[in-house]
Amino acid sequence: MTVVRAVLAQGSNVTINYIADRDWFPYGGLAGEKLASRIEALVAQALERFPVDAAVIACNTASTIVLDRLRAKFPVPFVGVVPAVKTASERSASRVIGLLATANTVESAYLDRLIKEYAADCRVIRIASPSLADLAEAKARGKSVDIANLNEILTPFTQTPELDAVILGCTHYPILRDELAANLNPAIHWLDPAAAVARQMSKQLAAVAPSATSDEHKVYFTGTSPLPQDLRPFLAAAGFRRVKHWSSDPISVEAAVGDNQDGDRATIIKAK
């Protein structure tokens, strides 16, 4: 949703169909091939269902694992999310950079290559936390953030006063920007990838003839459990007024996301 907000803030005339894989949340600790197959299947279903001019993989973990594979298999342009190592290196005067990300991203060969290419002269403090995404989800649902837990996660940063740039290596983390910054140097550069993704997507869309679109953004959630009511205001504030269920069974997708308004399958939401 942080990427969605950046896309809409650019004023682009786009219609967004957002598939949130709640059934497999969080992606950060999942095995690479298993996750890649999952994402490929979801993308294939989406391309069958929607007219798509560009697709965004709005997740660092997913992008590092599957982006090349998707580009090789499907005929639409894909925009991914990668850690902003180059930008962090350009902005860091102290040459000490922090990275908050999932375990898959922190341990990836892709990240190692980025650091070697763009920040070889920097000290990069990597923090992989399995709970940061959960803390962000809690805030999105209007719940209080566990500050004690957050501060414990950030200990390597708070113990490094020369730190002057932090890469937010997960699209959940900008939701926690205020809480993350509370106990750190106020001069730190916080690098949110969403704006760069939005700019790249606009470039991709400018190169293709637009498909027929509606003016309604829709969000689809995988899984069988009902969407929590306390998440709906957050979604509405991001521009989504309709929530629907997405089945992993291709035969069931049409019934699940069709035009019929059958209560459990589709719900209109309004911002407070």
Residue pairs with C-beta under 8 A, 6 or more apart in sequence:
1 18
1 140
1 171
1 175
1 234
1 235
1 238
2 58
2 171
2 172
2 174
2 175
2 192
2 194
3 56
3 58
3 81
3 171
3 193
3 194
3 197
3 198
4 16
4 18
4 58
4 217
4 238
4 239
5 194
5 238
5 239
6 194
6 195
6 197
6 198
7 14
7 16
7 56
7 197
7 198
7 201
8 14
8 16
8 238
8 239
9 198
10 198
10 199
10 202
12 198
12 201
12 202
12 205
13 210
13 213
14 205
14 213
15 213
15 214
15 215
15 216
15 217
16 217
16 218
16 239
17 46
17 49
17 50
17 217
17 218
17 220
18 217
18 218
18 219
18 220
18 240
19 42
19 46
19 219
19 220
19 222
19 246
20 219
20 220
20 221
20 222
21 27
21 38
21 39
21 42
21 222
22 221
22 222
22 223
22 227
23 222
23 223
23 224
23 248
24 30
24 35
24 38
24 222
25 133
25 137
26 102
26 130
26 133
26 134
27 35
27 59
27 61
27 62
27 102
27 104
28 61
28 101
28 102
28 103
28 104
28 105
28 128
28 130
28 133
28 170
29 102
29 103
29 104
29 130
30 61
30 104
32 65
32 104
35 61
35 62
35 65
35 66
36 65
36 66
36 69
39 57
39 62
39 65
39 66
39 70
40 66
40 69
40 70
40 73
41 248
42 222
42 248
43 55
43 70
43 74
44 74
45 246
45 250
45 253
46 52
46 55
47 55
47 74
47 76
48 250
48 253
49 253
49 254
49 257
51 211
51 212
51 213
52 76
52 211
53 76
53 77
53 204
53 205
53 208
53 210
53 211
54 76
54 77
54 78
54 79
54 201
54 204
54 205
54 208
55 70
55 74
55 76
55 77
55 78
55 79
56 78
56 79
56 80
56 81
56 197
56 201
57 63
57 66
57 67
57 70
57 78
57 79
57 80
57 81
58 81
58 171
58 197
59 81
59 170
59 171
60 81
60 82
60 83
60 101
60 102
60 105
60 169
60 170
60 171
60 193
61 101
61 102
61 104
61 105
61 170
62 80
63 80
63 81
63 82
64 80
64 82
64 104
64 105
64 108
64 110
64 111
65 104
67 78
67 80
70 78
71 77
71 78
77 204
77 207
77 208
79 197
79 200
79 201
79 204
80 197
81 171
81 193
81 197
82 110
82 114
82 193
83 99
83 101
83 105
83 111
83 114
83 167
83 169
83 193
84 167
84 191
84 193
84 196
85 97
85 99
85 111
85 114
85 115
85 118
85 119
85 124
85 167
86 114
86 117
86 118
86 119
87 191
87 196
88 97
88 119
88 122
88 165
88 166
88 167
88 189
88 191
89 97
89 118
89 119
89 122
91 164
91 165
91 189
91 191
92 122
92 164
92 165
92 189
93 164
94 162
94 163
94 164
95 121
95 122
95 123
96 122
96 123
96 125
96 160
96 162
96 163
96 164
96 165
97 119
97 122
97 123
97 124
97 125
97 163
97 164
97 165
97 166
97 167
98 124
98 125
98 127
98 156
98 157
98 160
98 163
98 165
98 166
98 167
99 106
99 111
99 124
99 125
99 126
99 127
99 166
99 167
99 169
100 127
100 129
100 132
100 166
100 167
100 168
100 169
100 170
100 173
100 180
101 111
101 126
101 127
101 128
101 167
101 169
101 170
102 128
102 129
102 130
102 133
102 169
102 170
103 128
103 130
105 111
105 128
105 169
105 170
106 126
106 127
106 128
106 169
107 128
115 122
115 124
125 156
125 157
125 160
125 163
127 153
127 154
127 156
127 157
129 153
131 149
131 153
132 150
132 153
132 170
132 172
132 173
132 176
133 170
133 172
133 173
135 145
135 146
135 149
135 150
135 176
135 179
136 172
136 173
136 175
136 176
137 172
138 144
138 145
138 146
139 145
139 175
139 176
139 179
140 175
140 231
140 234
141 228
141 230
141 231
141 234
142 230
142 233
142 234
143 230
145 176
145 179
147 179
147 182
150 176
150 179
150 180
151 158
151 183
154 180
154 183
154 184
157 163
157 166
157 184
158 183
158 184
161 185
163 184
163 185
163 188
164 185
164 187
164 188
164 189
165 188
165 189
165 191
166 180
166 184
166 188
166 189
166 190
166 191
167 191
168 174
168 177
168 190
168 191
168 192
168 193
169 193
171 193
171 194
173 180
174 192
174 194
177 190
177 192
180 190
181 188
181 190
216 241
216 242
217 239
217 240
217 241
217 242
218 240
218 242
218 243
218 244
218 257
219 235
219 240
219 242
219 243
219 244
220 243
220 244
220 245
220 246
220 257
221 227
221 243
221 244
221 245
221 246
222 245
222 246
222 247
222 248
224 245
226 264
227 243
227 267
232 243
232 267
232 269
233 269
233 271
233 272
235 243
235 269
236 269
236 270
236 271
236 272
237 271
240 269
241 268
241 269
241 270
242 266
242 267
242 268
242 269
243 266
243 267
243 269
244 256
244 257
244 265
244 266
244 267
245 256
245 257
245 264
245 265
245 266
246 253
246 256
246 257
247 253
247 255
247 256
255 265
256 265
257 265
260 266
